[in-house]
Amino acid sequence: MRGGKLFDALIVIMLAAASSILFFGIVYSDSKTYIHMTRFFLGIADVKGVEGCVAARPLIPLLAAPLAAFLWMPIAYGILNSIFWVLSSLLMYHITLQISGSRQQALAAALLFTTSPPTLLYFGSVMLEAGGTFFTLLILWTYLHLQDRLNKPSSLLAGLLVGVGILSRETTLPVVMAILLLGMVARRAKWALAWTLLLIVPSMIWQGYTTLTYGENYWTHYVRAGLEYSARRYGVSFYADAVDLLKALALAHFPLAAICLIVGFLSLNDRKQNLIFYSLLLPALGAYLLWPFRDLRIGVVTYYATMPLAGMGLDYVVRSLKQKPLIGRVEPKAIWVALCLVHIVASITYVYIHLGTLSPPWNIHLFAPSSLRAGL
């Protein structure tokens, strides 16, 4: 079993690393904010104009600063975010394995995640999606790993430490609510509450500091970057077109993860697993709906909940296809591999066509559009 997990990990690492090389260090129009923040942490720029992002999203630009001190900024972010990309894929594997108990379902979840369009577009770029997703998954994995001993001082300390990750991006916040719901489902609500209270301590301290210093915090950032931006872009403070909502979420899981997510949800018949996924999905989808506008990368906020379910759904699809005439003669592993390859090739092709180029480290794509609308 241990050898099998190591083999799975090798596949995940190789695919994530190869994908990050294809789409490395891309600079979007939003990237200038994070470059400015890194320069601020290096002491070569002032905070004017980025106070809101410093309040809500300081961690990744801060972590990029040591590399940016001697490397070109896209290279520095590309290296850091590629590491987050690989580690996030491994965490997705282990989270799904812990929930499902199936190596094949866990590997499917990791492969679907690491080659979905927003991952390819943003996880190796000068953006924050990779870091935000990594810390979301790290917080969830830490809770799942420690959930049977939350009353231990070491577990409480671990909650405090991983809570620093909330400062990577506000999209980490839904997992805090998910952990509370998981605690209620497992009848350990008191200790889950204590753990999450410690989890949010670092961000609350930072929010207090930035509120007093800059008058900025998560709420002011939401108003400015969300509601006010939506008003400028769509003419309304909260853009909630149902078709765009569904389209953006589907494209964020294109092509097979979207289908497998639905199949996985409908095929779950174990009460415990149903309650776990309800606990994960409700905060994730709630956060997705609360953001005032839609584009492809907003769907990333749901990945900690949707991709494990999609991995389980792919396994169900393979078993169903095995029952069909002609296809039934094919080995299940061959069907599984074929479906994963379809997802990988289709997603990379889709991103390449709409982005218009690849972005290897030796030829980084600069000044890409702020988001890939792809028909939204």
C-alpha positions as CSV (number, residue, x, y, z in Angstrom):
1,M,0.0,0.0,0.0
2,R,2.8,2.4,0.9
3,G,4.5,1.8,-2.5
4,G,1.2,2.4,-4.2
5,K,0.8,5.8,-2.5
6,L,4.3,6.7,-3.5
7,F,3.6,5.8,-7.1
8,D,0.4,7.9,-7.0
9,A,2.3,10.8,-5.5
10,L,4.9,10.6,-8.2
11,I,2.3,10.8,-10.9
12,V,0.6,13.8,-9.2
13,I,4.0,15.6,-8.8
14,M,5.1,15.0,-12.4
15,L,1.8,16.1,-13.9
16,A,1.5,19.3,-11.7
17,A,5.2,20.2,-12.4
18,A,4.8,19.6,-16.1
19,S,1.6,21.7,-16.2
20,S,3.3,24.5,-14.2
21,I,6.1,24.6,-16.8
22,L,3.6,25.1,-19.6
23,F,1.9,27.9,-17.8
24,F,4.6,29.6,-15.8
25,G,4.7,33.1,-14.4
26,I,1.9,34.6,-16.5
27,V,1.4,38.3,-15.8
28,Y,-2.2,39.5,-15.7
29,S,-3.5,43.0,-15.3
30,D,-4.3,42.2,-11.7
31,S,-0.7,41.0,-11.1
32,K,0.5,44.6,-10.8
33,T,-1.2,44.8,-7.4
34,Y,0.7,41.8,-6.1
35,I,4.0,43.0,-7.6
36,H,3.5,46.3,-5.8
37,M,2.8,44.5,-2.6
38,T,6.0,42.4,-2.8
39,R,7.9,45.6,-3.6
40,F,6.3,47.1,-0.5
41,F,7.5,44.2,1.7
42,L,10.9,44.6,0.2
43,G,10.9,48.2,1.3
44,I,11.1,49.7,-2.2
45,A,7.5,50.8,-2.6
46,D,5.0,52.5,-0.4
47,V,1.6,51.1,0.6
48,K,-0.5,53.7,-1.2
49,G,-3.0,52.1,-3.5
50,V,-2.7,48.5,-2.2
51,E,-3.9,49.0,1.4
52,G,-7.0,46.9,0.9
53,C,-5.1,44.0,-0.5
54,V,-2.4,44.3,2.2
55,A,-5.3,44.0,4.7
56,A,-6.9,40.9,3.1
57,R,-4.1,39.2,1.1
58,P,-0.6,39.9,2.5
59,L,0.9,36.4,2.8
60,I,1.8,35.3,-0.7
61,P,3.4,38.7,-1.8
62,L,5.3,38.5,1.5
63,L,6.5,34.9,0.8
64,A,7.5,36.0,-2.7
65,A,9.7,38.8,-1.4
66,P,12.8,36.7,-0.6
67,L,12.9,35.3,-4.2
68,A,12.0,38.6,-5.7
69,A,15.0,40.2,-4.0
70,F,17.2,38.6,-6.6
71,L,14.9,37.2,-9.3
72,W,12.6,38.8,-11.9
73,M,9.2,39.1,-10.3
74,P,7.4,36.7,-12.7
75,I,10.1,34.1,-12.1
76,A,9.9,34.6,-8.3
77,Y,6.1,34.2,-8.3
78,G,6.3,31.4,-10.8
79,I,8.6,29.3,-8.6
80,L,6.6,30.0,-5.4
81,N,3.2,29.3,-7.0
82,S,4.5,26.2,-8.8
83,I,5.5,24.8,-5.5
84,F,2.0,25.6,-4.1
85,W,0.5,24.0,-7.2
86,V,2.4,20.7,-6.6
87,L,1.7,20.7,-2.9
88,S,-2.0,21.5,-3.4
89,S,-2.3,18.5,-5.8
90,L,-0.8,16.2,-3.2
91,L,-3.1,17.6,-0.5
92,M,-6.1,17.0,-2.7
93,Y,-5.0,13.4,-3.1
94,H,-4.6,12.9,0.7
95,I,-7.9,14.7,1.6
96,T,-9.9,12.6,-0.9
97,L,-8.1,9.4,0.3
98,Q,-9.1,10.2,3.9
99,I,-12.7,10.8,3.0
100,S,-13.2,8.0,0.4
101,G,-10.6,5.4,1.4
102,S,-9.9,4.8,-2.3
103,R,-6.5,5.4,-3.9
104,Q,-8.0,5.5,-7.4
105,Q,-10.6,8.1,-6.4
106,A,-8.0,10.1,-4.6
107,L,-5.7,10.0,-7.7
108,A,-8.6,11.0,-9.9
109,A,-9.4,14.0,-7.7
110,A,-5.8,15.2,-7.8
111,L,-5.5,14.8,-11.6
112,L,-8.8,16.5,-12.3
113,F,-7.8,19.4,-10.0
114,T,-4.3,19.9,-11.3
115,T,-5.4,20.2,-14.9
116,S,-8.6,22.1,-14.7
117,P,-8.7,25.5,-16.6
118,P,-8.3,27.9,-13.7
119,T,-5.5,25.8,-12.2
120,L,-3.6,25.9,-15.5
121,L,-4.2,29.6,-16.0
122,Y,-3.6,31.0,-12.6
123,F,-1.7,28.6,-10.3
124,G,1.7,29.2,-11.8
125,S,1.1,32.9,-12.5
126,V,1.7,36.2,-10.7
127,M,-1.6,35.7,-8.9
128,L,-2.8,34.4,-5.5
129,E,-5.0,31.4,-6.5
130,A,-2.3,28.8,-5.9
131,G,-1.4,30.1,-2.5
132,G,-5.0,30.6,-1.4
133,T,-6.0,27.0,-2.5
134,F,-2.9,25.5,-0.9
135,F,-3.6,27.0,2.5
136,T,-7.3,26.1,2.2
137,L,-6.4,22.5,1.6
138,L,-3.7,22.5,4.3
139,I,-6.2,23.8,6.9
140,L,-8.7,21.1,5.9
141,W,-6.1,18.3,5.8
142,T,-4.8,19.4,9.2
143,Y,-8.3,19.3,10.7
144,L,-9.1,15.9,9.2
145,H,-5.7,14.5,10.4
146,L,-6.2,15.8,13.9
147,Q,-10.0,15.5,14.3
148,D,-9.9,12.6,16.8
149,R,-7.6,14.5,19.1
150,L,-8.6,18.2,18.9
151,N,-8.4,18.5,22.7
152,K,-4.6,17.9,22.7
153,P,-2.4,21.0,23.1
154,S,-0.4,20.0,20.1
155,S,-3.5,19.9,17.9
156,L,-4.6,23.3,19.2
157,L,-1.2,24.7,18.4
158,A,-1.4,23.3,14.9
159,G,-4.6,25.1,14.4
160,L,-3.0,28.4,15.4
161,L,-0.1,27.8,13.1
162,V,-2.0,26.8,10.0
163,G,-4.4,29.7,10.7
164,V,-1.7,32.0,9.3
165,G,-2.7,30.7,5.9
166,I,-6.0,32.5,6.1
167,L,-3.9,35.7,5.3
168,S,-3.1,34.2,1.9
169,R,-6.6,35.1,0.5
170,E,-10.1,35.6,1.8
171,T,-11.2,32.5,-0.2
172,T,-9.7,30.4,2.7
173,L,-12.6,31.5,5.0
174,P,-15.2,29.1,3.7
175,V,-13.2,26.1,5.0
176,V,-13.4,27.5,8.5
177,M,-17.2,27.2,8.3
178,A,-16.8,23.8,6.7
179,I,-14.7,22.6,9.7
180,L,-17.4,23.8,12.1
181,L,-20.0,21.8,10.2
182,L,-17.7,18.7,10.1
183,G,-17.3,19.0,13.8
184,M,-21.1,19.1,14.3
185,V,-21.5,16.0,12.0
186,A,-18.9,14.1,14.0
187,R,-20.4,15.2,17.3
188,R,-17.3,17.1,18.4
189,A,-18.7,20.6,17.9
190,K,-17.2,22.0,21.1
191,W,-13.6,21.2,20.2
192,A,-14.1,22.0,16.5
193,L,-15.3,25.5,17.6
194,A,-12.2,25.9,19.9
195,W,-10.0,24.8,17.0
196,T,-11.5,27.2,14.6
197,L,-11.3,30.1,17.1
198,L,-7.6,29.5,17.3
199,L,-7.5,29.2,13.5
200,I,-8.7,32.7,13.0
201,V,-6.6,34.4,15.7
202,P,-3.7,35.3,13.3
203,S,-6.0,36.9,10.7
204,M,-8.0,38.7,13.4
205,I,-4.8,40.2,14.8
206,W,-3.8,41.3,11.4
207,Q,-7.2,42.7,10.6
208,G,-7.1,44.7,13.7
209,Y,-3.8,46.1,12.8
210,T,-4.7,47.1,9.2
211,T,-8.1,48.5,10.4
212,L,-6.3,50.9,12.8
213,T,-3.4,51.6,10.4
214,Y,-5.1,51.9,7.0
215,G,-8.8,51.7,7.7
216,E,-8.9,48.5,5.7
217,N,-10.0,44.9,6.5
218,Y,-11.8,42.0,4.8
219,W,-15.1,43.9,4.7
220,T,-13.7,47.0,3.1
221,H,-11.8,44.8,0.6
222,Y,-15.1,43.0,-0.3
223,V,-16.8,46.3,-0.9
224,R,-14.1,47.7,-3.0
225,A,-12.8,44.7,-4.9
226,G,-16.3,43.0,-5.1
227,L,-19.3,45.3,-5.0
228,E,-17.7,48.5,-6.4
229,Y,-15.9,46.5,-9.1
230,S,-19.1,44.8,-10.1
231,A,-20.9,48.1,-10.3
232,R,-18.3,49.4,-12.7
233,R,-18.2,46.2,-14.8
234,Y,-21.9,45.4,-14.9
235,G,-23.7,48.5,-13.8
236,V,-25.0,46.7,-10.6
237,S,-23.3,46.2,-7.3
238,F,-24.2,42.5,-7.2
239,Y,-24.3,40.7,-10.6
240,A,-26.3,37.5,-10.2
241,D,-27.2,36.1,-13.6
242,A,-28.1,32.4,-13.1
243,V,-26.7,31.4,-16.5
244,D,-23.4,33.0,-15.8
245,L,-23.3,31.5,-12.4
246,L,-23.6,28.0,-13.7
247,K,-21.4,28.6,-16.8
248,A,-18.5,29.9,-14.8
249,L,-18.7,27.0,-12.3
250,A,-18.9,24.5,-15.1
251,L,-16.0,26.0,-17.0
252,A,-14.0,26.0,-13.8
253,H,-14.4,22.2,-13.8
254,F,-14.1,21.7,-17.5
255,P,-14.3,19.1,-19.0
256,L,-14.8,15.9,-17.0
257,A,-14.7,17.3,-13.4
258,A,-18.0,19.1,-14.0
259,I,-19.7,15.8,-15.1
260,C,-18.0,13.7,-12.5
261,L,-19.0,16.2,-9.8
262,I,-22.7,15.8,-10.6
263,V,-22.3,12.0,-10.9
264,G,-20.4,11.8,-7.6
265,F,-23.1,13.8,-5.8
266,L,-25.9,11.7,-7.1
267,S,-24.2,8.4,-6.6
268,L,-23.4,8.9,-2.9
269,N,-25.5,6.6,-0.8
270,D,-23.4,6.4,2.4
271,R,-24.9,8.7,5.1
272,K,-21.6,9.6,6.6
273,Q,-20.0,10.6,3.3
274,N,-23.2,12.5,2.4
275,L,-22.9,14.6,5.6
276,I,-19.2,15.2,5.0
277,F,-19.8,16.5,1.5
278,Y,-22.8,18.6,2.6
279,S,-20.5,20.2,5.2
280,L,-17.9,20.9,2.6
281,L,-20.1,22.0,-0.2
282,L,-22.5,24.4,1.5
283,P,-19.8,26.9,2.6
284,A,-17.9,26.5,-0.7
285,L,-21.0,27.2,-2.9
286,G,-22.2,29.9,-0.5
287,A,-18.9,31.7,-0.9
288,Y,-19.0,31.3,-4.6
289,L,-22.5,32.9,-4.7
290,L,-21.6,35.7,-2.3
291,W,-18.9,37.1,-4.6
292,P,-20.6,39.9,-6.6
293,F,-19.4,38.9,-10.1
294,R,-18.3,35.9,-12.0
295,D,-15.3,34.9,-14.0
296,L,-13.5,31.6,-14.5
297,R,-11.2,31.9,-11.5
298,I,-13.9,32.5,-8.9
299,G,-14.8,28.8,-9.2
300,V,-11.5,27.9,-7.5
301,V,-13.1,28.8,-4.1
302,T,-15.1,25.5,-4.4
303,Y,-12.3,23.2,-5.2
304,Y,-11.6,21.9,-1.7
305,A,-15.2,20.5,-1.7
306,T,-15.9,19.8,-5.4
307,M,-12.8,18.0,-6.6
308,P,-12.8,15.1,-4.0
309,L,-16.4,14.5,-5.0
310,A,-15.5,14.6,-8.7
311,G,-12.8,12.1,-8.1
312,M,-15.4,9.8,-6.5
313,G,-17.7,10.5,-9.4
314,L,-15.1,9.4,-12.0
315,D,-14.8,6.1,-10.3
316,Y,-18.6,5.6,-10.5
317,V,-18.5,6.6,-14.2
318,V,-15.8,3.9,-14.9
319,R,-17.8,1.2,-13.1
320,S,-20.9,2.2,-15.1
321,L,-19.1,2.1,-18.4
322,K,-17.8,-1.3,-17.6
323,Q,-21.4,-2.6,-17.7
324,K,-22.0,-1.4,-21.3
325,P,-21.6,-3.7,-24.3
326,L,-18.3,-3.5,-26.1
327,I,-16.8,-1.1,-23.5
328,G,-17.3,-3.8,-20.9
329,R,-14.5,-5.8,-22.7
330,V,-12.0,-3.0,-21.8
331,E,-10.2,-3.2,-18.5
332,P,-11.5,-0.7,-15.9
333,K,-8.0,0.8,-15.4
334,A,-7.7,1.4,-19.2
335,I,-11.1,3.2,-19.1
336,W,-10.0,5.3,-16.1
337,V,-6.7,6.2,-17.8
338,A,-8.5,7.1,-21.0
339,L,-11.0,9.4,-19.2
340,C,-8.2,11.1,-17.3
341,L,-6.3,11.7,-20.5
342,V,-9.4,13.2,-22.2
343,H,-9.7,15.6,-19.3
344,I,-6.0,16.6,-19.3
345,V,-5.7,17.0,-23.1
346,A,-9.1,18.8,-23.5
347,S,-8.4,21.2,-20.7
348,I,-4.8,22.1,-21.8
349,T,-6.1,22.5,-25.4
350,Y,-9.0,24.7,-24.3
351,V,-6.7,27.0,-22.2
352,Y,-4.1,27.2,-25.0
353,I,-6.7,28.2,-27.6
354,H,-8.3,30.9,-25.4
355,L,-5.1,32.2,-23.9
356,G,-3.4,32.1,-27.3
357,T,0.0,30.8,-26.2
358,L,1.9,28.7,-23.7
359,S,4.1,30.4,-21.1
360,P,7.2,28.4,-20.3
361,P,9.8,29.9,-17.9
362,W,12.0,31.0,-20.9
363,N,9.2,32.8,-22.7
364,I,6.8,34.1,-20.1
365,H,3.4,35.5,-21.3
366,L,3.1,39.1,-20.2
367,F,0.0,41.3,-20.0
368,A,-2.6,38.6,-20.4
369,P,-6.3,39.5,-19.9
370,S,-7.4,39.9,-16.3
371,S,-9.5,36.7,-16.6
372,L,-10.5,34.2,-19.2
373,R,-14.2,34.9,-19.8
374,A,-14.6,32.1,-22.4
375,G,-18.1,33.1,-23.4
376,L,-19.3,34.4,-20.0
